Amino acid sequence: MLDKRPCNVNTAAELDAEIRDILALDQIQRGDEISGTLNVDYSDESVKSASLVSVLENRGVTVRWRKKQGQ
């Protein structure tokens, strides 16, 4: 489950890198952990344009966007 995985990013590229790390769980037979809600703490709205967000959503993962305070 992704609910407790920290995801603190500043750019769409950083979020795509985080998502690639998550998807790599398939390679080590831990794909069942790709579920739940990914809480994304971000500073810039452009993060939401990360190209791999839809891949997670298509796997049933909910993405919860949380704007960092003071940003």
N, CA, C and O atoms as a CHARMM CRD file, in Angstrom:
* protein
*
  284
    1    1 MET  N      0.83500  -1.18400   0.00000 PROA 1      0.00000
    2    1 MET  CA     0.00000   0.00000   0.00000 PROA 1      0.00000
    3    1 MET  C      0.87600   1.24300   0.00000 PROA 1      0.00000
    4    1 MET  O      1.92100   1.29400   0.64900 PROA 1      0.00000
    5    2 LEU  N      0.43500   2.21200  -0.72400 PROA 2      0.00000
    6    2 LEU  CA     1.20200   3.44800  -0.87400 PROA 2      0.00000
    7    2 LEU  C      0.83800   4.51000   0.15200 PROA 2      0.00000
    8    2 LEU  O      1.46400   5.56900   0.19400 PROA 2      0.00000
    9    3 ASP  N     -0.16300   4.24300   0.97800 PROA 3      0.00000
   10    3 ASP  CA    -0.68800   5.25300   1.90100 PROA 3      0.00000
   11    3 ASP  C      0.38600   5.89800   2.78400 PROA 3      0.00000
   12    3 ASP  O      0.28700   7.08400   3.09800 PROA 3      0.00000
   13    4 LYS  N      1.38600   5.15400   3.17900 PROA 4      0.00000
   14    4 LYS  CA     2.39300   5.67000   4.10500 PROA 4      0.00000
   15    4 LYS  C      3.69600   6.04000   3.39800 PROA 4      0.00000
   16    4 LYS  O      4.64800   6.48400   4.04000 PROA 4      0.00000
   17    5 ARG  N      3.73900   5.85800   2.08400 PROA 5      0.00000
   18    5 ARG  CA     4.95800   6.18400   1.33800 PROA 5      0.00000
   19    5 ARG  C      5.08500   7.70100   1.18400 PROA 5      0.00000
   20    5 ARG  O      4.16200   8.33700   0.67600 PROA 5      0.00000
   21    6 PRO  N      6.20600   8.29900   1.61200 PROA 6      0.00000
   22    6 PRO  CA     6.37300   9.74100   1.44700 PROA 6      0.00000
   23    6 PRO  C      6.59400  10.09000  -0.02300 PROA 6      0.00000
   24    6 PRO  O      7.32000   9.39200  -0.73100 PROA 6      0.00000
   25    7 CYS  N      5.97800  11.15100  -0.46500 PROA 7      0.00000
   26    7 CYS  CA     6.14700  11.62700  -1.83900 PROA 7      0.00000
   27    7 CYS  C      6.16000  13.14900  -1.78500 PROA 7      0.00000
   28    7 CYS  O      5.11700  13.79800  -1.86900 PROA 7      0.00000
   29    8 ASN  N      7.34000  13.69700  -1.64500 PROA 8      0.00000
   30    8 ASN  CA     7.53900  15.13200  -1.48300 PROA 8      0.00000
   31    8 ASN  C      8.30300  15.62000  -2.71100 PROA 8      0.00000
   32    8 ASN  O      9.50600  15.38500  -2.82400 PROA 8      0.00000
   33    9 VAL  N      7.61800  16.29600  -3.63000 PROA 9      0.00000
   34    9 VAL  CA     8.22600  16.66900  -4.90400 PROA 9      0.00000
   35    9 VAL  C      8.02800  18.15300  -5.21800 PROA 9      0.00000
   36    9 VAL  O      7.12400  18.80900  -4.70000 PROA 9      0.00000
   37   10 ASN  N      8.90800  18.65500  -6.08800 PROA 10     0.00000
   38   10 ASN  CA     8.82800  20.05500  -6.50100 PROA 10     0.00000
   39   10 ASN  C      8.55900  20.21200  -7.99200 PROA 10     0.00000
   40   10 ASN  O      8.14600  21.28300  -8.43900 PROA 10     0.00000
   41   11 THR  N      8.79100  19.14900  -8.76900 PROA 11     0.00000
   42   11 THR  CA     8.60500  19.23100 -10.21400 PROA 11     0.00000
   43   11 THR  C      7.88900  17.98100 -10.72800 PROA 11     0.00000
   44   11 THR  O      7.85000  16.95000 -10.05600 PROA 11     0.00000
   45   12 ALA  N      7.32700  18.09300 -11.92500 PROA 12     0.00000
   46   12 ALA  CA     6.68400  16.94000 -12.55500 PROA 12     0.00000
   47   12 ALA  C      7.70300  15.83000 -12.80300 PROA 12     0.00000
   48   12 ALA  O      7.37500  14.65100 -12.67500 PROA 12     0.00000
   49   13 ALA  N      8.92100  16.19200 -13.15300 PROA 13     0.00000
   50   13 ALA  CA     9.97000  15.19000 -13.39000 PROA 13     0.00000
   51   13 ALA  C     10.27400  14.40300 -12.11400 PROA 13     0.00000
   52   13 ALA  O     10.49600  13.19400 -12.17100 PROA 13     0.00000
   53   14 GLU  N     10.28400  15.07600 -10.97600 PROA 14     0.00000
   54   14 GLU  CA    10.51500  14.38800  -9.70400 PROA 14     0.00000
   55   14 GLU  C      9.37600  13.41800  -9.41100 PROA 14     0.00000
   56   14 GLU  O      9.61500  12.30900  -8.93300 PROA 14     0.00000
   57   15 LEU  N      8.14400  13.82500  -9.69300 PROA 15     0.00000
   58   15 LEU  CA     7.01600  12.93100  -9.45800 PROA 15     0.00000
   59   15 LEU  C      7.07500  11.73300 -10.39500 PROA 15     0.00000
   60   15 LEU  O      6.80500  10.60800  -9.97300 PROA 15     0.00000
   61   16 ASP  N      7.42200  11.95300 -11.65700 PROA 16     0.00000
   62   16 ASP  CA     7.56600  10.82900 -12.58300 PROA 16     0.00000
   63   16 ASP  C      8.63500   9.85300 -12.09200 PROA 16     0.00000
   64   16 ASP  O      8.46400   8.64100 -12.21400 PROA 16     0.00000
   65   17 ALA  N      9.73000  10.36500 -11.54000 PROA 17     0.00000
   66   17 ALA  CA    10.78200   9.49700 -10.99900 PROA 17     0.00000
   67   17 ALA  C     10.25300   8.68500  -9.82100 PROA 17     0.00000
   68   17 ALA  O     10.55100   7.49600  -9.70800 PROA 17     0.00000
   69   18 GLU  N      9.47300   9.31100  -8.94400 PROA 18     0.00000
   70   18 GLU  CA     8.85900   8.59800  -7.81100 PROA 18     0.00000
   71   18 GLU  C      7.93100   7.49500  -8.32200 PROA 18     0.00000
   72   18 GLU  O      7.93900   6.37900  -7.80300 PROA 18     0.00000
   73   19 ILE  N      7.13800   7.81400  -9.33600 PROA 19     0.00000
   74   19 ILE  CA     6.19700   6.83200  -9.88000 PROA 19     0.00000
   75   19 ILE  C      6.96600   5.68000 -10.52900 PROA 19     0.00000
   76   19 ILE  O      6.55900   4.52600 -10.39500 PROA 19     0.00000
   77   20 ARG  N      8.07200   5.96700 -11.23100 PROA 20     0.00000
   78   20 ARG  CA     8.88400   4.88800 -11.80100 PROA 20     0.00000
   79   20 ARG  C      9.40400   3.96700 -10.70700 PROA 20     0.00000
   80   20 ARG  O      9.43600   2.74900 -10.88400 PROA 20     0.00000
   81   21 ASP  N      9.81400   4.54100  -9.57300 PROA 21     0.00000
   82   21 ASP  CA    10.26400   3.72700  -8.43800 PROA 21     0.00000
   83   21 ASP  C      9.13200   2.83200  -7.93100 PROA 21     0.00000
   84   21 ASP  O      9.34800   1.66400  -7.60700 PROA 21     0.00000
   85   22 ILE  N      7.93600   3.39000  -7.86700 PROA 22     0.00000
   86   22 ILE  CA     6.78000   2.61300  -7.41400 PROA 22     0.00000
   87   22 ILE  C      6.48600   1.48200  -8.38900 PROA 22     0.00000
   88   22 ILE  O      6.25000   0.34800  -7.97200 PROA 22     0.00000
   89   23 LEU  N      6.49800   1.78100  -9.68000 PROA 23     0.00000
   90   23 LEU  CA     6.20600   0.76500 -10.69000 PROA 23     0.00000
   91   23 LEU  C      7.28000  -0.32300 -10.72600 PROA 23     0.00000
   92   23 LEU  O      7.01500  -1.44100 -11.16700 PROA 23     0.00000
   93   24 ALA  N      8.47900  -0.00300 -10.26700 PROA 24     0.00000
   94   24 ALA  CA     9.55700  -0.99500 -10.21400 PROA 24     0.00000
   95   24 ALA  C      9.24200  -2.12700  -9.23800 PROA 24     0.00000
   96   24 ALA  O      9.86800  -3.18500  -9.29500 PROA 24     0.00000
   97   25 LEU  N      8.28600  -1.91200  -8.35300 PROA 25     0.00000
   98   25 LEU  CA     7.88500  -2.98300  -7.43800 PROA 25     0.00000
   99   25 LEU  C      7.40400  -4.21100  -8.20800 PROA 25     0.00000
  100   25 LEU  O      7.53300  -5.33500  -7.72400 PROA 25     0.00000
  101   26 ASP  N      6.85200  -4.00400  -9.40100 PROA 26     0.00000
  102   26 ASP  CA     6.44400  -5.12900 -10.24000 PROA 26     0.00000
  103   26 ASP  C      7.62800  -6.03000 -10.56700 PROA 26     0.00000
  104   26 ASP  O      7.48800  -7.25200 -10.61400 PROA 26     0.00000
  105   27 GLN  N      8.78300  -5.43500 -10.78900 PROA 27     0.00000
  106   27 GLN  CA     9.97400  -6.18000 -11.19600 PROA 27     0.00000
  107   27 GLN  C     10.47500  -7.12500 -10.09700 PROA 27     0.00000
  108   27 GLN  O     11.14500  -8.11800 -10.38100 PROA 27     0.00000
  109   28 ILE  N     10.14800  -6.81200  -8.86200 PROA 28     0.00000
  110   28 ILE  CA    10.60000  -7.66500  -7.75100 PROA 28     0.00000
  111   28 ILE  C      9.42000  -8.39600  -7.10700 PROA 28     0.00000
  112   28 ILE  O      9.44600  -8.71500  -5.91900 PROA 28     0.00000
  113   29 GLN  N      8.39300  -8.65100  -7.90700 PROA 29     0.00000
  114   29 GLN  CA     7.20500  -9.39200  -7.48500 PROA 29     0.00000
  115   29 GLN  C      6.51600  -8.79700  -6.25900 PROA 29     0.00000
  116   29 GLN  O      6.00700  -9.52700  -5.40800 PROA 29     0.00000
  117   30 ARG  N      6.50300  -7.46900  -6.17700 PROA 30     0.00000
  118   30 ARG  CA     5.79900  -6.80300  -5.08400 PROA 30     0.00000
  119   30 ARG  C      4.74200  -5.85100  -5.64000 PROA 30     0.00000
  120   30 ARG  O      4.39700  -4.85800  -4.99900 PROA 30     0.00000
  121   31 GLY  N      4.23400  -6.15200  -6.82500 PROA 31     0.00000
  122   31 GLY  CA     3.25000  -5.30700  -7.47300 PROA 31     0.00000
  123   31 GLY  C      1.96700  -5.14800  -6.69600 PROA 31     0.00000
  124   31 GLY  O      1.23200  -4.18200  -6.90300 PROA 31     0.00000
  125   32 ASP  N      1.67700  -6.09800  -5.78600 PROA 32     0.00000
  126   32 ASP  CA     0.46800  -5.99300  -4.96900 PROA 32     0.00000
  127   32 ASP  C      0.53100  -4.79300  -4.02000 PROA 32     0.00000
  128   32 ASP  O     -0.49100  -4.38100  -3.47100 PROA 32     0.00000
  129   33 GLU  N      1.72700  -4.23300  -3.82700 PROA 33     0.00000
  130   33 GLU  CA     1.88000  -3.05900  -2.96600 PROA 33     0.00000
  131   33 GLU  C      1.49100  -1.76600  -3.68100 PROA 33     0.00000
  132   33 GLU  O      1.41900  -0.70800  -3.05600 PROA 33     0.00000
  133   34 ILE  N      1.24300  -1.85000  -4.98900 PROA 34     0.00000
  134   34 ILE  CA     0.85600  -0.67300  -5.75900 PROA 34     0.00000
  135   34 ILE  C     -0.65400  -0.52800  -5.65100 PROA 34     0.00000
  136   34 ILE  O     -1.40200  -0.87600  -6.56400 PROA 34     0.00000
  137   35 SER  N     -1.07400  -0.00600  -4.51400 PROA 35     0.00000
  138   35 SER  CA    -2.50400   0.15900  -4.23500 PROA 35     0.00000
  139   35 SER  C     -2.68000   1.24100  -3.17700 PROA 35     0.00000
  140   35 SER  O     -1.71200   1.70600  -2.57700 PROA 35     0.00000
  141   36 GLY  N     -3.92000   1.62900  -2.96300 PROA 36     0.00000
  142   36 GLY  CA    -4.21900   2.62100  -1.93200 PROA 36     0.00000
  143   36 GLY  C     -4.15300   4.03700  -2.46700 PROA 36     0.00000
  144   36 GLY  O     -4.56400   4.31600  -3.59400 PROA 36     0.00000
  145   37 THR  N     -3.63200   4.91900  -1.64000 PROA 37     0.00000
  146   37 THR  CA    -3.57000   6.34500  -1.96500 PROA 37     0.00000
  147   37 THR  C     -2.13500   6.82600  -1.87900 PROA 37     0.00000
  148   37 THR  O     -1.44400   6.57900  -0.89100 PROA 37     0.00000
  149   38 LEU  N     -1.69000   7.51800  -2.92600 PROA 38     0.00000
  150   38 LEU  CA    -0.37600   8.15700  -2.90100 PROA 38     0.00000
  151   38 LEU  C     -0.59800   9.62300  -2.54400 PROA 38     0.00000
  152   38 LEU  O     -1.23100  10.36500  -3.29500 PROA 38     0.00000
  153   39 ASN  N     -0.07800  10.02700  -1.40300 PROA 39     0.00000
  154   39 ASN  CA    -0.18100  11.41300  -0.95600 PROA 39     0.00000
  155   39 ASN  C      1.00200  12.19400  -1.51700 PROA 39     0.00000
  156   39 ASN  O      2.14700  11.97100  -1.12500 PROA 39     0.00000
  157   40 VAL  N      0.71500  13.10500  -2.43500 PROA 40     0.00000
  158   40 VAL  CA     1.76200  13.87300  -3.09400 PROA 40     0.00000
  159   40 VAL  C      1.81200  15.27400  -2.49400 PROA 40     0.00000
  160   40 VAL  O      0.88800  16.06900  -2.66200 PROA 40     0.00000
  161   41 ASP  N      2.90200  15.56200  -1.79300 PROA 41     0.00000
  162   41 ASP  CA     3.14600  16.90300  -1.26000 PROA 41     0.00000
  163   41 ASP  C      3.95700  17.65300  -2.31000 PROA 41     0.00000
  164   41 ASP  O      5.06000  17.23700  -2.66600 PROA 41     0.00000
  165   42 TYR  N      3.40500  18.76000  -2.80100 PROA 42     0.00000
  166   42 TYR  CA     4.02900  19.47200  -3.91600 PROA 42     0.00000
  167   42 TYR  C      4.07700  20.97200  -3.64200 PROA 42     0.00000
  168   42 TYR  O      3.34500  21.49700  -2.80300 PROA 42     0.00000
  169   43 SER  N      4.96300  21.64200  -4.37500 PROA 43     0.00000
  170   43 SER  CA     5.09500  23.09100  -4.19800 PROA 43     0.00000
  171   43 SER  C      4.58800  23.87100  -5.40600 PROA 43     0.00000
  172   43 SER  O      4.20900  25.03500  -5.27500 PROA 43     0.00000
  173   44 ASP  N      4.57800  23.24700  -6.57500 PROA 44     0.00000
  174   44 ASP  CA     4.19600  23.95400  -7.79600 PROA 44     0.00000
  175   44 ASP  C      3.09300  23.17500  -8.51500 PROA 44     0.00000
  176   44 ASP  O      3.16300  21.95100  -8.63000 PROA 44     0.00000
  177   45 GLU  N      2.08500  23.88700  -8.99100 PROA 45     0.00000
  178   45 GLU  CA     0.94400  23.25000  -9.66300 PROA 45     0.00000
  179   45 GLU  C      1.34900  22.41200 -10.86400 PROA 45     0.00000
  180   45 GLU  O      0.62900  21.48500 -11.23500 PROA 45     0.00000
  181   46 SER  N      2.48300  22.71600 -11.47800 PROA 46     0.00000
  182   46 SER  CA     2.92400  21.97300 -12.65600 PROA 46     0.00000
  183   46 SER  C      3.21100  20.50600 -12.34400 PROA 46     0.00000
  184   46 SER  O      3.25600  19.67500 -13.25100 PROA 46     0.00000
  185   47 VAL  N      3.40600  20.18700 -11.06500 PROA 47     0.00000
  186   47 VAL  CA     3.64200  18.79800 -10.66600 PROA 47     0.00000
  187   47 VAL  C      2.48200  17.90700 -11.11900 PROA 47     0.00000
  188   47 VAL  O      2.67800  16.74200 -11.46500 PROA 47     0.00000
  189   48 LYS  N      1.29500  18.46400 -11.11100 PROA 48     0.00000
  190   48 LYS  CA     0.10800  17.68300 -11.47700 PROA 48     0.00000
  191   48 LYS  C      0.12000  17.24000 -12.93600 PROA 48     0.00000
  192   48 LYS  O     -0.68200  16.39400 -13.33000 PROA 48     0.00000
  193   49 SER  N      1.01600  17.79700 -13.73700 PROA 49     0.00000
  194   49 SER  CA     1.09900  17.41800 -15.14900 PROA 49     0.00000
  195   49 SER  C      2.06900  16.26300 -15.39100 PROA 49     0.00000
  196   49 SER  O      2.36400  15.94600 -16.54300 PROA 49     0.00000
  197   50 ALA  N      2.56400  15.63600 -14.34400 PROA 50     0.00000
  198   50 ALA  CA     3.49100  14.51300 -14.50600 PROA 50     0.00000
  199   50 ALA  C      2.85800  13.45500 -15.41500 PROA 50     0.00000
  200   50 ALA  O      1.68700  13.10800 -15.26200 PROA 50     0.00000
  201   51 SER  N      3.63400  12.96300 -16.34000 PROA 51     0.00000
  202   51 SER  CA     3.09700  12.08500 -17.37700 PROA 51     0.00000
  203   51 SER  C      2.68000  10.70300 -16.87500 PROA 51     0.00000
  204   51 SER  O      1.86300  10.04100 -17.51500 PROA 51     0.00000
  205   52 LEU  N      3.22400  10.25700 -15.75000 PROA 52     0.00000
  206   52 LEU  CA     2.93000   8.89900 -15.27900 PROA 52     0.00000
  207   52 LEU  C      1.79900   8.81200 -14.25300 PROA 52     0.00000
  208   52 LEU  O      1.47800   7.72000 -13.78400 PROA 52     0.00000
  209   53 VAL  N      1.19400   9.93800 -13.90100 PROA 53     0.00000
  210   53 VAL  CA     0.09500   9.92100 -12.93400 PROA 53     0.00000
  211   53 VAL  C     -1.03200   9.01000 -13.41700 PROA 53     0.00000
  212   53 VAL  O     -1.59100   8.24100 -12.63600 PROA 53     0.00000
  213   54 SER  N     -1.35900   9.09800 -14.68600 PROA 54     0.00000
  214   54 SER  CA    -2.46300   8.28200 -15.22500 PROA 54     0.00000
  215   54 SER  C     -2.16200   6.79400 -15.14800 PROA 54     0.00000
  216   54 SER  O     -3.08400   5.98700 -15.03100 PROA 54     0.00000
  217   55 VAL  N     -0.89400   6.41500 -15.21200 PROA 55     0.00000
  218   55 VAL  CA    -0.52700   4.99400 -15.10300 PROA 55     0.00000
  219   55 VAL  C     -0.92000   4.47200 -13.72100 PROA 55     0.00000
  220   55 VAL  O     -1.49000   3.38700 -13.60000 PROA 55     0.00000
  221   56 LEU  N     -0.61400   5.24700 -12.68500 PROA 56     0.00000
  222   56 LEU  CA    -1.00700   4.84200 -11.32700 PROA 56     0.00000
  223   56 LEU  C     -2.52400   4.80400 -11.18400 PROA 56     0.00000
  224   56 LEU  O     -3.08500   3.86100 -10.62600 PROA 56     0.00000
  225   57 GLU  N     -3.17600   5.84200 -11.69500 PROA 57     0.00000
  226   57 GLU  CA    -4.64000   5.90300 -11.57900 PROA 57     0.00000
  227   57 GLU  C     -5.29200   4.72300 -12.30000 PROA 57     0.00000
  228   57 GLU  O     -6.29200   4.18400 -11.82500 PROA 57     0.00000
  229   58 ASN  N     -4.73700   4.32200 -13.43400 PROA 58     0.00000
  230   58 ASN  CA    -5.27400   3.17200 -14.16700 PROA 58     0.00000
  231   58 ASN  C     -5.08800   1.86700 -13.39800 PROA 58     0.00000
  232   58 ASN  O     -5.78000   0.88500 -13.66500 PROA 58     0.00000
  233   59 ARG  N     -4.16700   1.85400 -12.45500 PROA 59     0.00000
  234   59 ARG  CA    -3.95300   0.67400 -11.60200 PROA 59     0.00000
  235   59 ARG  C     -4.79700   0.74700 -10.34000 PROA 59     0.00000
  236   59 ARG  O     -4.67700  -0.10900  -9.46400 PROA 59     0.00000
  237   60 GLY  N     -5.64500   1.75500 -10.23800 PROA 60     0.00000
  238   60 GLY  CA    -6.54000   1.86800  -9.10400 PROA 60     0.00000
  239   60 GLY  C     -6.00600   2.67500  -7.94100 PROA 60     0.00000
  240   60 GLY  O     -6.63600   2.73000  -6.88400 PROA 60     0.00000
  241   61 VAL  N     -4.85700   3.30000  -8.11700 PROA 61     0.00000
  242   61 VAL  CA    -4.27600   4.12400  -7.06000 PROA 61     0.00000
  243   61 VAL  C     -4.93400   5.50400  -7.09500 PROA 61     0.00000
  244   61 VAL  O     -5.10500   6.09600  -8.16100 PROA 61     0.00000
  245   62 THR  N     -5.29600   5.99800  -5.92700 PROA 62     0.00000
  246   62 THR  CA    -5.81600   7.35400  -5.79500 PROA 62     0.00000
  247   62 THR  C     -4.65000   8.27800  -5.51000 PROA 62     0.00000
  248   62 THR  O     -3.81100   7.97700  -4.66100 PROA 62     0.00000
  249   63 VAL  N     -4.58900   9.39900  -6.20900 PROA 63     0.00000
  250   63 VAL  CA    -3.55100  10.39800  -5.95200 PROA 63     0.00000
  251   63 VAL  C     -4.19800  11.54400  -5.19000 PROA 63     0.00000
  252   63 VAL  O     -5.14700  12.16600  -5.67000 PROA 63     0.00000
  253   64 ARG  N     -3.68200  11.81400  -4.01300 PROA 64     0.00000
  254   64 ARG  CA    -4.18100  12.91800  -3.18700 PROA 64     0.00000
  255   64 ARG  C     -3.13400  14.02900  -3.22000 PROA 64     0.00000
  256   64 ARG  O     -2.00100  13.85100  -2.77400 PROA 64     0.00000
  257   65 TRP  N     -3.53600  15.16500  -3.75400 PROA 65     0.00000
  258   65 TRP  CA    -2.63500  16.31400  -3.88900 PROA 65     0.00000
  259   65 TRP  C     -2.67300  17.15800  -2.62600 PROA 65     0.00000
  260   65 TRP  O     -3.74400  17.54900  -2.16100 PROA 65     0.00000
  261   66 ARG  N     -1.48600  17.43900  -2.06800 PROA 66     0.00000
  262   66 ARG  CA    -1.39900  18.25900  -0.86300 PROA 66     0.00000
  263   66 ARG  C     -0.36000  19.35500  -1.08200 PROA 66     0.00000
  264   66 ARG  O      0.84600  19.10600  -1.07100 PROA 66     0.00000
  265   67 LYS  N     -0.85800  20.57200  -1.28000 PROA 67     0.00000
  266   67 LYS  CA     0.02600  21.73000  -1.50300 PROA 67     0.00000
  267   67 LYS  C      0.81900  22.01400  -0.23100 PROA 67     0.00000
  268   67 LYS  O      0.25700  22.08700   0.86200 PROA 67     0.00000
  269   68 LYS  N      2.13100  22.17400  -0.39000 PROA 68     0.00000
  270   68 LYS  CA     2.99000  22.46100   0.76100 PROA 68     0.00000
  271   68 LYS  C      2.64200  23.84400   1.30300 PROA 68     0.00000
  272   68 LYS  O      2.38800  24.77100   0.53500 PROA 68     0.00000
  273   69 GLN  N      2.63200  23.97700   2.60100 PROA 69     0.00000
  274   69 GLN  CA     2.34600  25.25800   3.25000 PROA 69     0.00000
  275   69 GLN  C      3.43100  26.26900   2.93000 PROA 69     0.00000
  276   69 GLN  O      4.61200  25.92700   2.86300 PROA 69     0.00000
  277   70 GLY  N      3.02400  27.51700   2.73200 PROA 70     0.00000
  278   70 GLY  CA     3.98400  28.58700   2.49100 PROA 70     0.00000
  279   70 GLY  C      4.52400  28.60900   1.08300 PROA 70     0.00000
  280   70 GLY  O      5.48000  29.33100   0.80100 PROA 70     0.00000
  281   71 GLN  N      3.94000  27.84100   0.20100 PROA 71     0.00000
  282   71 GLN  CA     4.43500  27.78400  -1.18300 PROA 71     0.00000
  283   71 GLN  C      3.52400  28.54300  -2.09900 PROA 71     0.00000
  284   71 GLN  O      3.77400  28.60800  -3.30300 PROA 71     0.00000
